[in-house]
């Protein structure tokens, strides 16, 4: 489910590594962002964005990948 999101981040110029993606998945498995879009957003951002210059790119990729998710939940 999250592979297209990971690819979208890379396609949008965010230098996210497989290690960072796996850290994100570990956070999800641990229940750090369960059924809360805001927690999910921040977990993804803190896991995969290492330079604040990439936050705007991340926001655009996140919005595109999870459009409408806030209305339906995780």
Secondary structure, 3 states (H helix, E strand, C coil): CCHHHHHHHHHCCCCCCHHHHHHHHHHHHCCCCCCCHHHHHHHHHHHHCCCHHHHHHHHHHHHHHCCCHHHHCC
